[in-house]
Amino acid sequence: MENEFIKQIPILIGLGMFSLLTSISGSSTNLALPKISEDLKITNGQSTWIIQIGLIVSAITFVLFGRLGDSISKTFIFTNGGIIFLVGSLITGMALDFPIIMLGRAIQSLGVAMIMANSLGIVSQYFSNETRGEALAIISMFISIGAISGPALGGIILSFTSWRWIYLFNIPLGIIIIFFSRKQLAVPKVPLKTLSNEIKSINWFGELTFAVGLTLFFLSGVYFQKGLNFFVVGLTFLIIGTVIAFAAFFQDRKFHDSLISNELVKNADYLLSISILLVVMLVNSMSNILLPFYLQSYGGISPFVSGLLLMVQSLTMLIISPISGYISDHWNRYDLTIIGLLVLLISQVGYVMYPRNINLLIVSIPIIVNGIRLGLFLSPNNAIIMGVVDESLSGVAGSLTSFARTLGVTIGISFSSILLFVQLPHVQRITPALGQKFMNAFVSVFVVATVISAVVLVAVIFRRIQNKNAI
């Protein structure tokens, strides 16, 4: 079994390098926004849409590309997603105005969705259940390296040249990765007629309805982050968007060839696993969005030191992921997810105990613990998700997993922003002068995160009791 795994390592490198490239591009874009605003003569508010358009387009199309991966070929969609990602990178890097950069980012995000929607499915296709956890852990390592190196690489590029090279840098690397991936992966030649027939068979009304609902849902987060003055607008968008998205789901259930198979909808273990993933990413994003407020706005720590502290989480995950992946292939994965969620609970309690006067040692401990949790939880949970579904459905199953991660992050950002600022009425900017008032609001948010973590932990323990014979 070990020899078989070693033979498949080039496949993992191909999958991982694309994950690395897309992760670097995403994590360095935030850093470039001020320079993009200045160069294209747009407001800072407009520049945030460069991020939002990527989230919206990817989330809308994850399941669509997962379904196409199952019906046509996962490797075909994956490698062509790499090409589309590079086309989007070229347009973004060459953009002379705001509409063109938005177009480029939308195309780039289509490519990201095609890649992410089929990565887990390809792992299931090439790796047996006994080695899948380790394979998924290696891909997580590539993503962690991208998250760590993206801001650093972006900073170097911005220091010495134009922001455009953050995107143009993708092209030569991407071309090499595409050639390498196509050599390692069995990419079939798909006749144009077959591709056309598959595209025509898609439930486009349901897909477009879902796109409208999800766009409104994402827009609600934008308004929530603007403060209490926009709370009603944000809530309206949230409710309408949620209703439309659910309507699209039920419409798809009645379609003769639905995007999401009935087998997945009726698979309780699968649904619970992706729901837990969604909630875990929700809780994780709460700390990601609030810690910079605590460290920089309230504590007066420089962005550089703050960035180094937050980077510790990804570094810890990078170290833990391969260990967790190996253990998950030799131990019960359900038990490992329970340990990961217990560590999540401990990290949230640590955030609750943050002091009013910042102590970097005390601050860093929950961040490290949270990184351990990510490493312990993600690989075995992803292996469980892909292990409880039929391989013929692994594309849609993997794409729904990516969708759950993205949705969890989005909800977490909005949810934590609402919880914080609703306790700070009329506060437009967080400063050290807020003192205990800010700390009370900050701690309250993490009390909620702790309760959510405890509920998820209980749910997973209950699943373990119900499924003692799980592999």
C-alpha positions in Angstrom: 0.0 0.0 0.0 2.9 2.3 0.9 4.6 1.7 -2.5 1.3 2.5 -4.3 1.1 5.8 -2.4 4.6 6.7 -3.3 3.9 6.0 -7.0 1.0 8.5 -6.8 3.0 11.3 -5.3 3.5 13.1 -8.7 -0.3 13.3 -8.9 -0.5 14.9 -5.5 2.2 17.4 -6.5 0.2 18.4 -9.6 -3.0 18.9 -7.5 -1.1 20.6 -4.7 0.7 23.0 -6.9 -2.5 24.4 -8.4 -3.9 24.6 -4.8 -0.7 26.5 -3.9 -1.0 28.9 -6.8 -4.6 29.8 -6.2 -4.0 30.1 -2.5 -1.1 32.5 -3.0 -3.2 34.6 -5.5 -6.1 34.8 -3.1 -4.1 35.6 0.1 -1.9 38.3 -1.7 -4.9 40.1 -3.3 -6.0 41.6 0.1 -2.5 43.2 0.4 -2.7 44.8 -3.1 -6.1 46.5 -2.6 -4.7 50.0 -1.5 -2.3 50.0 -4.5 -5.0 48.9 -6.9 -7.3 51.7 -5.6 -4.6 54.3 -6.1 -3.6 53.0 -9.6 -7.2 52.6 -11.0 -8.5 55.7 -9.2 -11.3 53.9 -7.3 -12.4 54.1 -3.7 -11.3 51.7 -1.0 -14.9 50.5 -0.8 -15.0 49.7 -4.5 -11.7 47.8 -4.2 -13.2 45.4 -1.7 -15.4 44.2 -4.6 -12.3 42.7 -6.2 -12.4 40.2 -3.3 -16.2 39.9 -3.1 -16.6 39.0 -6.8 -14.2 36.1 -6.4 -16.1 34.7 -3.5 -19.4 35.1 -5.2 -18.5 33.6 -8.6 -16.6 30.6 -7.0 -19.4 29.8 -4.5 -22.1 30.0 -7.2 -20.3 27.6 -9.6 -18.7 25.0 -7.2 -21.5 22.5 -7.5 -22.0 23.1 -11.3 -18.4 22.2 -12.0 -18.5 19.3 -9.5 -21.4 17.9 -11.5 -19.6 18.4 -14.8 -16.6 16.6 -13.3 -18.7 13.6 -12.5 -20.5 13.5 -15.8 -17.6 14.4 -18.2 -14.2 14.0 -16.4 -12.8 15.4 -13.2 -9.3 15.7 -14.6 -10.7 17.5 -17.8 -12.5 20.1 -15.7 -9.6 20.5 -13.3 -6.9 21.1 -15.9 -9.1 23.4 -18.0 -9.9 25.2 -14.8 -6.1 25.9 -14.6 -6.2 27.4 -18.1 -9.2 29.6 -17.3 -7.5 30.7 -14.0 -4.4 31.8 -16.1 -6.6 33.7 -18.6 -8.3 35.5 -15.7 -4.9 36.3 -14.1 -3.7 37.8 -17.4 -6.9 40.0 -17.8 -6.6 41.1 -14.1 -2.9 41.9 -14.4 -3.4 43.9 -17.6 -6.6 45.7 -16.5 -6.7 49.5 -17.0 -10.0 50.2 -15.3 -12.4 48.8 -12.7 -14.8 46.9 -15.0 -12.0 45.1 -16.6 -10.3 44.1 -13.4 -13.7 42.8 -12.2 -14.1 40.8 -15.4 -10.6 39.3 -14.9 -11.3 38.4 -11.3 -14.6 36.8 -12.3 -12.9 34.6 -14.9 -10.0 33.8 -12.5 -12.6 32.7 -9.9 -14.3 30.5 -12.4 -11.0 28.7 -12.9 -10.6 28.5 -9.1 -14.0 26.9 -8.8 -13.2 24.3 -11.5 -10.0 23.4 -9.7 -11.4 23.3 -6.1 -14.6 21.5 -7.1 -12.7 18.5 -8.5 -9.6 18.3 -6.3 -11.1 16.1 -3.7 -12.9 14.0 -6.3 -9.5 13.4 -8.1 -8.0 12.3 -4.8 -10.8 9.8 -4.3 -10.3 8.6 -7.9 -6.6 7.9 -7.5 -6.2 7.1 -3.8 -7.8 4.3 -1.8 -9.7 4.9 1.4 -6.6 3.6 3.3 -4.3 6.4 2.0 -6.8 9.1 1.3 -6.3 10.9 4.6 -2.6 11.3 4.0 -3.2 12.5 0.4 -5.7 15.1 1.6 -3.3 16.3 4.3 -0.6 16.9 1.7 -2.9 19.1 -0.4 -3.8 21.0 2.9 -0.1 21.5 3.3 0.2 23.2 -0.1 -2.8 25.4 0.8 -1.2 26.4 4.1 2.1 27.2 2.4 0.1 29.4 0.0 -1.7 31.2 2.8 1.7 31.8 4.6 3.7 32.8 1.6 1.0 34.8 -0.2 1.2 38.0 1.9 5.0 37.8 2.0 5.3 37.3 -1.7 2.7 40.0 -2.3 4.7 42.4 0.0 7.9 41.8 -1.9 6.2 42.3 -5.3 4.5 45.6 -4.1 7.8 46.8 -2.7 9.8 46.4 -5.9 7.3 46.5 -8.7 3.6 47.0 -9.7 0.6 45.2 -8.1 0.0 43.7 -11.5 2.7 41.2 -11.1 0.8 39.5 -8.3 -1.5 38.2 -11.1 1.0 38.1 -14.0 3.3 36.0 -11.8 0.7 33.2 -12.0 1.1 32.8 -15.8 4.6 31.3 -16.2 4.2 29.1 -13.1 0.7 28.1 -14.1 1.8 27.0 -17.6 4.5 24.8 -16.1 2.0 23.3 -13.6 -0.6 22.6 -16.4 2.0 20.7 -18.5 3.1 18.8 -15.4 -0.5 18.0 -14.3 -1.6 16.8 -17.8 1.4 14.4 -17.8 0.4 12.9 -14.4 -3.4 12.9 -14.7 -5.3 10.9 -17.2 -7.0 13.8 -19.1 -9.4 12.4 -21.7 -10.2 14.2 -25.0 -13.9 15.2 -24.7 -15.7 15.6 -28.0 -17.3 19.0 -28.4 -20.7 17.4 -28.9 -20.5 15.5 -25.6 -19.5 18.7 -23.8 -22.3 20.6 -25.5 -24.9 18.0 -24.6 -23.8 18.0 -21.0 -24.0 21.8 -20.7 -27.5 21.7 -22.3 -28.7 19.2 -19.8 -27.9 21.4 -16.8 -30.8 22.9 -14.8 -29.9 26.5 -15.8 -33.0 28.1 -14.3 -32.2 26.6 -10.9 -28.5 27.6 -11.3 -29.4 31.2 -12.2 -31.9 31.4 -9.4 -29.3 30.1 -6.9 -26.8 32.7 -8.3 -29.3 35.5 -7.5 -30.0 34.2 -4.0 -26.3 33.6 -3.2 -25.3 37.0 -4.5 -27.8 38.7 -2.3 -26.6 36.6 0.6 -23.0 37.7 0.1 -24.1 41.3 -0.3 -25.7 41.2 3.1 -22.2 40.6 4.6 -20.9 43.7 2.9 -23.6 45.9 4.4 -23.3 44.2 7.9 -19.7 45.2 8.0 -20.5 48.8 7.4 -22.1 49.1 10.9 -25.5 49.5 12.5 -26.6 52.2 10.0 -26.8 49.5 7.3 -28.1 46.7 9.5 -31.7 46.8 8.1 -30.4 46.7 4.5 -28.0 43.8 5.3 -30.8 41.9 7.1 -33.2 42.4 4.1 -30.6 41.1 1.7 -29.8 38.2 4.0 -33.5 37.1 4.3 -34.3 37.5 0.6 -31.1 35.9 -0.5 -31.6 32.9 1.8 -35.2 32.4 0.6 -34.3 32.5 -3.1 -31.3 30.1 -2.5 -33.6 27.6 -0.8 -36.2 28.0 -3.5 -33.5 27.2 -6.1 -32.5 24.1 -4.1 -36.1 22.8 -4.0 -36.6 23.6 -7.7 -33.5 21.5 -8.4 -34.9 18.6 -6.5 -37.8 18.4 -8.9 -35.7 18.8 -12.0 -35.3 15.5 -14.0 -31.5 15.7 -13.8 -30.7 17.6 -10.6 -27.3 19.0 -9.9 -27.2 17.4 -6.4 -28.0 13.7 -6.5 -30.7 12.2 -4.2 -28.1 9.8 -2.9 -26.1 12.8 -1.4 -29.2 14.5 0.0 -30.3 11.3 1.8 -26.7 10.5 3.0 -27.0 11.6 6.7 -23.3 11.0 7.4 -22.2 13.1 4.5 -24.6 15.9 5.3 -23.5 16.0 8.9 -19.8 16.1 7.9 -20.2 19.0 5.5 -22.5 20.8 8.0 -19.8 20.4 10.7 -17.2 21.7 8.3 -19.3 24.7 7.5 -19.7 25.5 11.2 -16.0 25.0 12.0 -15.0 27.4 9.2 -17.6 29.8 10.5 -16.0 29.8 14.0 -12.5 30.0 12.5 -13.4 33.1 10.4 -14.7 34.8 13.5 -11.2 34.9 15.0 -9.6 35.7 11.7 -11.8 38.8 11.4 -11.8 40.0 15.0 -8.1 39.4 16.0 -6.8 42.3 13.8 -9.3 44.6 15.6 -8.0 43.4 19.0 -4.3 43.5 18.0 -4.1 46.6 15.8 -7.1 48.9 16.3 -7.4 48.3 20.1 -3.9 47.1 21.0 -1.9 49.4 18.8 0.3 46.6 17.5 1.8 47.2 14.0 0.2 45.3 11.0 3.6 43.6 10.5 3.7 42.1 14.1 -0.1 41.3 13.9 0.5 39.5 10.6 3.3 37.4 12.0 1.1 36.4 14.9 -1.8 35.4 12.7 0.7 33.5 10.4 1.6 31.2 13.3 -1.8 29.6 12.9 -1.0 28.5 9.3 2.5 27.5 10.3 1.1 25.3 13.0 -1.4 23.8 10.6 1.4 23.1 8.1 3.3 21.1 10.7 0.2 19.2 12.1 -1.6 18.4 8.8 0.8 15.6 7.5 0.9 14.0 11.0 -2.9 14.1 11.2 -3.3 12.7 7.7 -1.0 9.8 8.5 -2.8 9.0 11.7 -6.2 9.3 10.0 -5.2 6.5 7.7 -4.2 4.2 10.6 -6.7 5.2 13.3 -10.4 5.9 13.5 -11.1 9.2 11.6 -14.3 9.9 13.6 -12.2 9.9 16.8 -9.7 12.2 15.3 -12.3 14.7 14.3 -13.6 14.6 17.9 -10.2 15.5 19.2 -9.9 18.3 16.6 -13.2 19.8 17.7 -12.2 19.5 21.4 -9.1 21.5 20.6 -11.4 24.0 18.7 -13.4 24.4 21.9 -10.2 25.0 24.0 -9.0 27.6 21.5 -12.2 29.6 21.7 -12.1 29.5 25.6 -8.5 30.9 25.1 -9.9 33.8 23.1 -12.5 34.5 25.8 -9.6 34.8 28.3 -7.7 37.4 26.3 -6.4 40.2 28.6 -7.3 43.9 28.4 -3.6 44.7 28.3 -2.1 42.8 25.4 0.5 40.1 26.3 1.9 38.6 23.1 2.7 35.2 24.8 -0.9 34.9 26.1 -2.3 36.1 22.8 -0.3 33.5 20.7 -1.3 30.4 22.7 -5.0 30.2 21.4 -3.8 31.0 17.9 -1.3 28.1 18.0 -4.0 25.9 19.5 -6.4 26.9 16.7 -3.8 25.9 14.2 -3.4 22.5 15.8 -7.2 22.1 15.6 -7.2 22.9 11.8 -4.5 20.4 11.2 -6.2 17.7 13.3 -9.8 18.2 12.0 -9.7 19.0 8.3 -7.8 16.0 6.8 -9.8 13.3 8.6 -13.1 15.1 8.1 -12.5 15.5 4.4 -11.5 11.8 4.2 -14.8 10.9 6.0 -16.7 13.1 3.5 -15.2 11.4 0.5 -15.3 8.0 2.0 -19.0 7.8 2.6 -20.0 8.7 -1.0 -19.9 6.6 -4.2 -16.9 7.5 -6.4 -19.3 8.4 -9.2 -20.6 11.3 -7.1 -17.2 12.4 -5.7 -17.1 15.5 -8.0 -20.4 16.9 -6.6 -19.5 15.7 -3.1 -16.1 17.5 -3.2 -17.6 20.7 -4.7 -20.2 20.8 -2.0 -17.3 20.5 0.5 -15.6 23.5 -1.0 -18.9 25.4 -1.1 -19.5 24.6 2.6 -16.0 26.0 3.5 -16.6 29.2 1.5 -20.1 29.7 2.9 -18.9 29.1 6.5 -16.2 31.7 6.1 -18.7 34.2 4.7 -21.3 33.7 7.4 -18.6 33.8 10.1 -17.4 37.2 8.9 -20.9 38.7 8.8 -22.0 37.0 12.0 -19.0 38.1 14.1 -19.1 41.7 12.7 -22.8 41.9 13.6 -22.2 40.5 17.1 -19.3 42.9 17.8 -20.8 46.2 16.4 -24.3 45.7 17.8 -22.6 45.9 21.2 -20.8 49.1 20.2 -23.6 51.5 18.9 -22.4 54.7 17.3 -18.8 53.4 17.2 -17.4 54.1 13.8 -13.8 53.1 14.5 -12.2 50.9 17.2 -9.5 52.6 19.2 -7.6 52.0 22.5 -9.9 54.6 24.1 -12.8 52.2 24.0 -11.1 50.2 26.7 -13.3 47.8 28.7 -16.3 48.5 26.5 -14.5 46.9 23.5 -13.2 44.0 25.5 -16.6 43.2 26.8 -18.0 43.1 23.2 -14.9 41.1 22.0 -15.2 38.5 24.7 -19.0 38.2 24.2 -18.4 37.2 20.6 -16.1 34.5 21.6 -18.5 33.2 24.3 -20.9 32.7 21.4 -18.1 31.0 19.4 -17.4 28.7 22.4 -21.1 27.7 22.7 -21.2 26.9 19.0 -18.0 24.8 19.3 -19.5 22.9 22.2 -22.7 22.1 20.3 -20.7 20.8 17.3 -18.5 18.7 19.5 -21.6 17.1 21.1 -23.1 16.4 17.7 -19.9 14.6 16.5 -19.7 12.6 19.8 -23.3 11.6 19.2 -22.5 10.5 15.6 -19.6 8.5 17.0 -21.8 6.7 19.4 -24.3 5.9 16.7 -21.6 4.7 14.3 -19.2 2.6 16.4 -18.2 0.5 13.5 -17.2 3.4 11.2 -13.9 2.9 9.4 
